[in-house]
Amino acid sequence: MTLYEELKARGLIAQVTDEPEIQELINNGKATFYIGFDPTADSLHVGHFMALNLMRRMQMAGNTPIALIGGGTTMIGDPAGRTDMRPMMTQEQIQANADKFKVQMSRFIDFSDGNAIMVNNADWLLKLNYVELLREVGGCFSVNNMLRAECYKQRMEKGLSFLEFNYMIMQSYDFYHMFKELGCVMQCGGDDQWSNILGGTELIRKKLGKDAYGMTITLLLTSEGKKMGKTQGGAVWLDPNKTSPFEFYQYWRNVDDADVLNCLRKMTFLSLEQIDEMSGWKDAHFLTS
């Protein structure tokens, strides 16, 4: 089974831009790809773990991951999946959170000897001149298309600020910048990032006349379609000081039986054969295993 086939069998892949080309790239370990992480909190959470899991799987197959810390994009705030505007954060807060992200990511991804790259988009976004940016890339974006983007729909009812409207342009510029500077040919992200990813592939095509690719991973949902990784107290954090090991264990221990196999496929490195075998187990077997 190829890497791409395994990702599909695990239910991880939601959407892709160019399936044959992406299969060729990742199955042969030729992809330099990135996933962005905006440091809006002082810890990664279970949703980020899904992305880190994908990065690790692809790295193990010989591909090169770029972990992008969104020190610049966090100053704007991603409107995707939100009905209200994110609180404004200072540069000092963002940098402190970014430093903690770096430590946590290093426990999942091998950054030694160039096996992976970590960058912060503050290094280029905060240096941009607004008028120069508009002249360079503004003509590549259709306002009509942007307003139809899924990432903005939930914000339209209460009002989408011009600040947030710029987020797609910033994320697209990230892809464009790393394509030129780091040879990054693919962006991955959660399913709610699809419109932003397409914005980046289109910008690269229009500015450079070259192909770039995008792939989204499915969000972690229950069998009833509800988003997982949340408790009454908030997110399930990867920092043991925010979600204790006991609380973390209890969260997964209490997952509904109907969702267990889905979680095992998406979030563990158990083989699909082992997981398929578990699907035939009876309650008594689980209790004695």
Salt bridges, closest charged atoms under 4 A:
GLU6 OE2 - ARG10 NE 2.90
GLU6 OE2 - ARG57 NH1 3.87
GLU19 OE2 - LYS8 NZ 3.53
GLU24 OE2 - LYS30 NZ 3.06
ASP42 OD1 - LYS242 NZ 3.03
ASP84 OD1 - ARG82 NH2 3.10
GLU150 OE1 - LYS153 NZ 3.35
GLU164 OE1 - ARG155 NH2 2.65
GLU202 OE1 - ARG205 NH2 2.70
GLU224 OE1 - LYS226 NZ 3.90
ASP276 OD1 - ARG265 NH2 3.84
